[in-house]
Amino acid sequence: MAAIVGLSVPAWAEPIGGAEGLTAVLARIGARVEAYFARAQSIVCDERVYIRSLGYSSAGDGPVRSLDYELRVAWEAASDRMPPAEASVLRQLRAINGRAPRSDDDPGCMDPKSVSPEPLSMLLPGRQAQYVFSADGTSRVNGREVTVLAYRPRVPGDDAVAWSERCVSVDSPGRMRGRIWADAGTGDVLRVDEQVSGVVEFAVPEEHRTGTSGRWMALEHATSSIRYRPVAFVDPDETLMLPSSVQSHSVWRGTGSRRVITTQDLSACRRFITDARIVDPGPR
């Protein structure tokens, strides 16, 4: 989950003109993200996840796995003694394929982690320097004029492969490339797309080799797209930009599942206020 606050600001937009214009746009985006993270623990949303594994042929397609979570964002603001922290998404599992989870349920290899990085952390003012941003044109999203920014890590990182009993995970921070669709005037982020550049090939330890894998595996393709929408709350009145969906797609070589498609839909966001009441969104 990722979200940013939709504060009341003048509806004007400054075109990006060189480094100075880009700096101004990033400053507005960073302020918006920081304002949300400062009180993110007051918002809880429901997340429904669908994971579909597709084999090399239609006969190898597996069933769709569905997961229901309750989730929120956790973050601690930077201080004089501490650098800016990365925000985290905290998930609590509520259901697996429509039933309550049991103590002996094993998490699936592609299930979302109970604690994972919040995608918009890179846009915090104290973390933007870790990335290279550039203007990538303009567009329209839901009738709004937006600026498109491209980004990549400033310092390429090494690929990391981690094995567990049944699963393997690949982290390639240096290969990530992405685009951000943002309202240049307000700083609202409306969409974030990301992909892994190139093929990540790695050796399979002997103890993890099976009939469906050889000595080598590879992550050939990985993309994700996050979409955001405004959600209005009442008592007190407030409009927040919250994620509405996340679409992910990965393609593998050397494993039983050729492709994995994951859809995450977020809904029923509640806001906790100081007197412990839960405030639901108003009529849509």
C-alpha positions in Angstrom: 0.0 0.0 0.0 1.1 3.5 -0.7 -0.7 6.7 -0.2 -0.3 10.5 -0.1 -2.5 13.2 1.4 -4.5 15.4 -0.9 -4.2 18.8 0.8 -6.0 21.9 -0.3 -3.7 23.9 -2.6 -4.2 26.3 -5.6 -4.9 24.4 -8.8 -1.9 25.7 -10.8 0.9 23.9 -12.4 4.5 25.0 -13.2 6.0 23.4 -16.4 9.3 21.7 -15.9 12.0 23.9 -17.3 15.5 22.5 -16.6 16.8 21.4 -13.3 15.2 24.3 -11.4 11.7 23.3 -12.6 12.3 19.6 -11.8 13.6 20.4 -8.4 10.4 22.4 -7.6 8.1 19.5 -8.8 10.1 17.0 -6.7 9.9 19.3 -3.7 6.1 19.4 -3.9 5.8 15.7 -4.4 8.2 15.1 -1.4 6.2 17.4 0.8 3.0 15.6 -0.1 4.4 12.1 0.7 6.0 13.3 3.9 2.7 14.8 5.0 1.0 11.4 4.5 3.6 9.4 6.2 3.6 11.7 9.2 0.1 10.3 10.1 -0.1 7.1 8.1 -0.9 5.0 11.1 -4.3 6.6 11.3 -5.4 4.8 8.1 -6.3 1.2 7.7 -7.4 -0.4 4.4 -8.5 -3.8 3.2 -6.4 -5.5 0.5 -7.5 -8.4 -1.6 -4.7 -10.2 -3.5 -5.2 -12.5 -6.5 -2.1 -14.6 -7.6 -2.3 -16.6 -10.8 0.6 -18.9 -11.8 0.7 -19.8 -15.5 2.7 -22.8 -16.7 4.5 -23.3 -20.0 1.2 -24.6 -21.5 -2.4 -24.1 -20.6 -2.4 -27.6 -19.1 0.1 -26.4 -16.5 -2.0 -23.4 -15.3 -2.6 -23.5 -11.6 -5.6 -22.3 -9.6 -5.9 -18.6 -8.6 -4.8 -18.0 -5.0 -6.7 -15.3 -3.1 -5.6 -13.5 0.1 -7.3 -10.9 2.2 -5.3 -8.6 4.4 -5.8 -5.6 6.7 -2.9 -3.2 6.2 -1.5 0.1 7.2 1.7 2.2 6.7 4.2 2.7 9.5 6.9 5.4 9.4 9.1 7.4 11.8 10.0 10.9 10.8 13.7 11.9 10.4 15.4 13.7 13.3 18.6 15.5 13.9 20.3 12.3 14.9 18.5 9.8 12.6 18.4 9.8 8.7 15.1 9.7 6.9 13.5 6.3 7.4 11.9 4.2 4.8 8.2 3.7 5.4 6.8 0.1 5.6 3.6 -1.6 4.7 2.3 -3.8 7.5 -0.1 -6.6 6.6 -2.3 -8.8 8.8 -3.7 -11.9 7.0 -7.4 -12.3 7.3 -8.4 -15.0 4.8 -6.9 -17.5 2.4 -9.1 -18.5 -0.5 -12.1 -17.3 1.4 -11.4 -19.1 4.7 -9.8 -18.0 7.9 -6.0 -18.8 8.0 -4.8 -21.7 10.1 -1.7 -22.0 12.2 -0.3 -24.7 9.8 -0.8 -22.7 6.6 2.5 -22.1 4.8 2.8 -18.8 3.0 2.9 -19.1 -0.8 6.1 -18.1 -2.6 4.5 -15.1 -4.3 2.4 -14.0 -1.3 3.0 -10.3 -0.2 5.3 -10.0 2.8 3.8 -9.2 6.2 6.3 -6.2 6.2 7.4 -4.7 3.0 8.9 -1.3 1.8 6.3 1.4 1.0 6.9 2.3 -2.7 6.7 6.1 -2.3 9.5 6.2 0.3 11.9 7.1 -2.5 10.0 10.4 -2.9 10.6 11.6 0.7 12.8 14.8 0.7 15.6 13.0 2.4 15.7 10.0 0.1 15.3 11.6 -3.4 19.1 12.0 -3.7 19.4 8.3 -3.9 17.7 8.4 -7.4 18.2 10.2 -10.7 14.9 11.8 -11.8 14.3 13.3 -15.2 11.3 14.9 -17.0 9.6 12.5 -19.4 6.8 14.6 -20.9 3.3 15.4 -19.9 0.0 13.4 -19.9 -3.5 13.3 -18.6 -4.8 11.0 -15.9 -8.5 11.0 -14.9 -8.8 14.4 -16.6 -5.9 15.9 -14.8 -2.9 17.4 -16.4 0.2 15.6 -15.1 3.9 15.6 -15.4 5.7 12.3 -16.1 9.0 11.7 -14.4 11.5 8.9 -15.1 13.7 7.6 -12.4 16.5 5.1 -11.7 18.9 4.4 -8.8 21.8 6.8 -8.6 24.2 4.0 -7.5 23.6 0.6 -9.1 23.2 -2.1 -6.6 24.0 -5.8 -6.9 21.5 -8.5 -7.6 20.6 -10.5 -4.5 19.1 -14.0 -4.5 17.7 -15.6 -1.3 16.5 -19.2 -0.9 14.1 -20.7 1.6 12.8 -24.2 1.8 10.5 -24.0 -1.2 11.0 -20.5 -2.6 13.5 -18.1 -4.1 13.3 -14.4 -4.1 15.3 -12.0 -6.3 16.1 -8.4 -5.5 17.7 -6.2 -8.2 17.7 -2.6 -7.0 20.3 -1.6 -9.5 18.2 -2.8 -12.4 15.0 -1.0 -11.4 13.6 1.7 -13.8 10.4 3.5 -13.3 8.0 6.4 -14.2 5.8 8.6 -12.0 2.7 10.4 -13.1 2.2 13.4 -10.8 0.2 16.6 -10.7 3.0 19.1 -11.0 1.0 21.8 -9.1 -0.3 19.8 -6.2 2.3 17.0 -5.9 -0.4 14.3 -6.1 1.1 11.0 -7.3 -1.5 9.3 -9.6 0.5 6.4 -10.9 3.8 4.7 -10.5 5.2 2.1 -12.9 8.4 0.1 -12.4 10.3 -2.6 -14.2 13.4 -4.7 -13.9 15.9 -3.9 -16.7 17.5 -7.0 -18.3 17.5 -10.7 -17.3 18.6 -11.8 -13.9 20.2 -15.3 -14.2 21.4 -17.2 -11.2 22.6 -20.7 -10.2 20.3 -23.1 -8.4 21.9 -24.7 -5.3 21.9 -28.5 -5.5 19.6 -28.9 -2.5 16.9 -26.8 -4.3 17.0 -28.5 -7.7 13.8 -30.4 -8.6 12.4 -32.1 -11.7 11.2 -28.7 -13.0 14.5 -26.8 -12.5 18.0 -27.4 -13.7 21.3 -25.8 -12.6 20.2 -22.3 -13.6 17.1 -20.1 -13.3 16.3 -16.6 -14.5 13.9 -13.8 -13.9 13.3 -12.7 -17.4 10.8 -9.9 -16.9 9.2 -8.1 -13.9 6.8 -5.1 -14.0 4.4 -3.4 -11.5 1.9 -0.6 -11.8 0.3 1.3 -8.9 -2.8 3.5 -9.5 -4.1 6.0 -7.0 -7.5 7.7 -6.5 -8.9 10.4 -4.2 -11.0 9.1 -1.2 -13.2 11.6 0.7 -13.6 11.2 4.5 -16.1 13.1 6.6 -16.2 14.2 10.3 -13.7 15.9 9.9 -13.8 16.4 6.1 -10.6 15.4 4.3 -9.6 14.0 1.0 -6.7 11.6 0.7 -5.0 10.1 -2.3 -4.9 6.4 -1.7 -3.9 3.4 -3.9 -6.7 1.7 -5.6 -4.9 -1.2 -7.4 -1.5 -2.8 -8.0 -0.8 -5.0 -11.0 2.4 -7.1 -11.1 3.7 -9.5 -13.8 6.8 -11.6 -13.7 8.3 -14.1 -16.2 10.6 -16.9 -15.1 12.8 -19.5 -16.7 13.8 -22.8 -15.1 10.8 -23.2 -12.8 7.4 -24.9 -13.1 5.5 -21.6 -13.3 6.4 -19.6 -16.4 4.5 -16.5 -15.5 3.0 -15.1 -12.3 0.3 -12.4 -12.4 -0.6 -10.6 -9.2 -3.5 -8.2 -8.7 -3.9 -6.2 -5.4 -7.2 -4.3 -4.9 -7.5 -1.9 -2.0 -10.9 -0.8 -0.5 -12.8 0.1 2.7 -10.1 2.4 4.0 -10.8 3.6 7.6 -9.3 6.6 9.3 -8.7 6.5 13.1 -8.9 9.9 14.8 -7.8 11.1 18.2 -10.9 10.0 20.2 -10.5 6.4 18.9 -13.4 6.6 16.5 -13.1 5.0 13.0 -14.2 7.3 10.2 -15.3 5.6 6.9 -15.3 7.4 3.6 -18.4 9.4 2.8 -20.7 8.7 -0.1 -19.1 8.2 -3.5 
